[in-house]
Amino acid sequence: MQVKLRVFRFDPERDQKPRYDTFIMDVDPNDRVLDLLEYIKADFDPTLALRRSCAHGVCGSDAMRVNGRNYLACKVLVKNLNADTITVEPLLGLRVIKDLIVDMGPFFENYRSVLPYLINDEPLPEDGKERLQSPEQQLRFEDTTKCILCAACTTSCPSFWADDRYVGPAAIVNAHRFIFDSRDRAAEKRLNILNEQMGVWRCRTAFNCTEACPREIHITQAIAEVKKAIITGKIE
């Protein structure tokens, strides 16, 4: 099949404003958007800038907007877009460094602010084993362990577009992963962080984040559970 591929281009060192370059391409319906971009970079324009690494939906580095919706370029197939024109743009809400590459600094700063790691200063078990938990305890937070930090959820959030100081869905998801971990001892500290002005209450339950997540995490549900824990003071 033949498609028209429109690619966002902007080099702040040379360009006064962004533009779109258009390529008419013969493609296989099973091609991924990443395949098309790699083809352009290899055979048409080596200056095209984009992030990619594993190309298998694990690293999360190639998140971008495709026809107005956030995807991992390595996971979205041409045939599933059901369109003759494919428009590829960088994620919204983050500064464009060049073309499809955005500055992930604010995103990771928000991520780090929620203490996204296990905190437990209690002595280790005397038998030398690791801290154990039951399958039921692990299942309580299993969904939010799937996050690959691609930023697709956060950059689809209207509240984040309005103010990038909002910690965003990805940070809350990673806080949830440890708040509900029976081995962790810093849930109260994280809940206090998320109870601040730019914390969880900036969420307006738009569900954009859940729709955008390539890992199918129930993000809006996780955010609601964190809100409930703040209100009730209980980790259930």
PLY file of the C-alpha trace (Angstrom):
ply
format ascii 1.0
element vertex 236
property float x
property float y
property float z
element edge 235
property int vertex1
property int vertex2
end_header
0.00 0.00 0.00
1.03 3.61 -0.43
0.95 6.17 2.40
1.84 9.80 2.86
4.11 10.20 5.87
4.26 13.67 7.42
7.12 14.08 9.88
7.54 16.97 12.31
10.91 18.67 11.89
12.52 21.32 14.06
16.15 22.10 14.77
16.31 25.04 17.21
19.87 25.79 16.10
18.75 26.40 12.51
15.00 26.75 12.26
12.84 29.72 13.18
9.75 27.53 13.47
8.74 23.88 13.01
7.79 22.37 9.67
6.56 19.06 8.31
8.45 17.03 5.73
6.30 14.79 3.54
7.29 11.42 2.09
5.21 9.28 -0.27
6.08 5.69 0.52
5.19 2.18 -0.60
4.85 0.17 2.58
3.73 -3.19 3.85
0.60 -3.00 6.04
2.53 -4.90 8.73
5.31 -2.30 8.82
5.66 -0.39 12.05
5.87 3.38 12.18
9.42 2.93 13.49
10.27 0.98 10.32
9.11 3.90 8.18
11.15 6.40 10.18
14.24 4.21 10.01
13.76 3.91 6.24
13.63 7.69 5.90
16.72 8.12 8.05
18.68 5.47 6.19
17.69 6.26 2.59
16.34 9.81 2.43
17.43 12.09 5.26
20.11 11.03 7.77
19.56 14.25 9.76
16.17 13.03 11.05
16.45 12.80 14.83
14.51 10.28 16.92
15.02 8.07 19.94
14.85 4.28 19.74
16.60 1.38 21.37
15.17 -2.12 21.72
12.44 -1.71 19.06
10.36 -4.33 20.89
8.14 -2.26 23.18
10.29 -2.75 26.27
12.61 0.26 26.58
9.95 2.92 25.97
12.37 5.28 24.24
10.44 5.75 20.99
7.20 7.20 22.38
5.75 9.82 20.02
2.47 11.14 18.64
1.10 9.29 15.63
-2.03 10.78 14.06
-2.66 12.73 17.24
-2.31 9.90 19.72
0.63 8.73 21.83
2.18 5.41 20.81
5.45 3.54 20.89
6.57 3.77 17.26
7.84 0.19 17.45
4.41 -1.17 18.38
1.95 0.64 16.11
1.38 -1.01 12.72
0.50 0.89 9.56
-2.60 -1.26 9.00
-3.94 -0.48 12.47
-3.86 3.26 11.81
-6.34 2.79 8.96
-5.24 6.02 7.27
-3.63 7.05 3.98
-1.78 9.87 5.74
0.35 9.26 8.82
1.51 12.28 10.82
4.34 11.74 13.28
5.09 14.37 15.94
7.01 14.62 19.23
5.30 14.17 22.58
3.39 17.19 23.86
4.24 19.09 27.04
8.02 18.66 26.82
10.53 20.92 25.06
11.58 19.74 21.60
15.34 19.23 21.41
15.29 18.26 17.75
12.64 16.75 15.47
11.03 13.87 17.40
13.34 14.09 20.42
12.02 15.88 23.52
13.69 16.92 26.76
12.77 14.18 29.27
14.41 16.07 32.15
11.19 17.42 33.75
9.55 14.02 33.41
12.34 12.21 35.25
12.59 14.98 37.84
8.93 14.38 38.71
9.55 10.64 38.72
12.42 10.95 41.18
10.38 13.19 43.48
8.08 10.34 44.57
10.95 8.15 45.88
10.49 5.35 43.28
12.52 2.69 45.09
12.11 0.31 48.02
12.70 1.92 51.42
13.09 -0.37 54.42
15.74 0.18 57.09
14.57 -2.68 59.28
17.12 -5.47 59.94
17.12 -8.26 57.39
15.60 -11.61 58.42
17.94 -13.53 60.72
17.83 -16.59 58.48
19.57 -14.58 55.77
16.65 -14.74 53.38
15.25 -11.77 51.51
12.12 -10.01 52.70
9.25 -12.23 51.62
5.64 -11.55 50.71
2.71 -13.69 49.73
1.46 -14.01 46.12
-1.60 -12.00 47.19
0.58 -9.19 48.55
2.58 -9.10 45.32
-0.57 -9.12 43.20
-1.73 -5.95 44.98
0.79 -3.80 43.09
1.75 -6.04 40.17
-0.04 -3.93 37.55
2.00 -0.81 38.29
5.31 -2.68 38.04
4.79 -2.79 34.25
5.71 0.88 33.72
8.59 1.40 31.26
8.85 5.19 31.76
8.03 6.00 28.15
6.10 9.15 29.23
3.19 8.35 26.90
0.73 8.67 29.77
2.11 11.86 31.29
2.40 13.67 27.96
-1.19 12.81 27.09
-2.44 14.45 30.31
-4.16 17.87 29.99
-3.12 18.76 33.54
0.53 18.18 32.64
0.15 20.25 29.46
-1.14 23.09 31.62
1.69 22.89 34.17
4.67 20.54 33.92
5.24 20.85 37.67
2.38 18.36 38.08
4.09 15.05 38.92
1.99 13.32 36.28
0.51 9.84 35.88
3.81 7.98 35.43
5.21 9.29 38.71
2.00 8.39 40.55
2.03 4.90 39.02
5.58 4.35 40.28
4.68 5.72 43.70
1.72 3.31 43.78
4.06 0.41 43.06
5.88 1.03 46.37
3.04 2.46 48.47
1.22 -0.85 48.22
4.32 -3.05 48.52
4.13 -4.86 51.87
7.93 -4.78 52.19
8.20 -0.99 51.94
8.12 1.38 54.91
7.85 4.81 53.25
4.23 4.83 52.09
3.30 7.72 54.39
6.19 9.82 53.09
5.14 9.26 49.48
1.50 9.98 50.24
2.52 13.28 51.84
4.47 14.18 48.70
1.51 13.34 46.48
-0.85 15.29 48.73
0.94 18.53 47.82
-0.40 21.12 45.35
1.27 19.55 42.31
0.54 16.01 43.41
-2.27 13.58 42.82
-5.10 16.09 43.18
-4.15 17.74 39.88
-5.57 14.65 38.17
-8.95 15.41 36.57
-9.70 11.77 35.63
-9.60 12.41 31.88
-8.52 8.78 31.25
-6.09 9.96 28.50
-3.28 8.29 30.42
-4.94 4.90 30.55
-5.74 5.03 26.84
-2.17 6.01 25.94
-0.33 3.41 28.04
1.39 0.84 25.76
1.60 -1.57 28.69
-2.14 -1.42 29.37
-1.67 -0.37 32.98
-4.89 0.67 34.74
-3.43 4.10 35.45
-6.59 5.98 36.37
-7.51 3.21 38.81
-4.04 3.37 40.40
-4.37 7.14 40.81
-7.78 6.67 42.44
-6.30 4.14 44.86
-3.58 6.59 45.86
-6.20 9.31 46.43
-8.20 6.92 48.60
-5.12 6.05 50.67
-4.48 9.77 51.29
-8.08 10.40 52.34
-8.50 7.34 54.57
-4.94 7.05 55.82
-5.13 3.32 55.12
-3.08 1.16 52.77
-5.49 -1.56 51.69
0 1
1 2
2 3
3 4
4 5
5 6
6 7
7 8
8 9
9 10
10 11
11 12
12 13
13 14
14 15
15 16
16 17
17 18
18 19
19 20
20 21
21 22
22 23
23 24
24 25
25 26
26 27
27 28
28 29
29 30
30 31
31 32
32 33
33 34
34 35
35 36
36 37
37 38
38 39
39 40
40 41
41 42
42 43
43 44
44 45
45 46
46 47
47 48
48 49
49 50
50 51
51 52
52 53
53 54
54 55
55 56
56 57
57 58
58 59
59 60
60 61
61 62
62 63
63 64
64 65
65 66
66 67
67 68
68 69
69 70
70 71
71 72
72 73
73 74
74 75
75 76
76 77
77 78
78 79
79 80
80 81
81 82
82 83
83 84
84 85
85 86
86 87
87 88
88 89
89 90
90 91
91 92
92 93
93 94
94 95
95 96
96 97
97 98
98 99
99 100
100 101
101 102
102 103
103 104
104 105
105 106
106 107
107 108
108 109
109 110
110 111
111 112
112 113
113 114
114 115
115 116
116 117
117 118
118 119
119 120
120 121
121 122
122 123
123 124
124 125
125 126
126 127
127 128
128 129
129 130
130 131
131 132
132 133
133 134
134 135
135 136
136 137
137 138
138 139
139 140
140 141
141 142
142 143
143 144
144 145
145 146
146 147
147 148
148 149
149 150
150 151
151 152
152 153
153 154
154 155
155 156
156 157
157 158
158 159
159 160
160 161
161 162
162 163
163 164
164 165
165 166
166 167
167 168
168 169
169 170
170 171
171 172
172 173
173 174
174 175
175 176
176 177
177 178
178 179
179 180
180 181
181 182
182 183
183 184
184 185
185 186
186 187
187 188
188 189
189 190
190 191
191 192
192 193
193 194
194 195
195 196
196 197
197 198
198 199
199 200
200 201
201 202
202 203
203 204
204 205
205 206
206 207
207 208
208 209
209 210
210 211
211 212
212 213
213 214
214 215
215 216
216 217
217 218
218 219
219 220
220 221
221 222
222 223
223 224
224 225
225 226
226 227
227 228
228 229
229 230
230 231
231 232
232 233
233 234
234 235
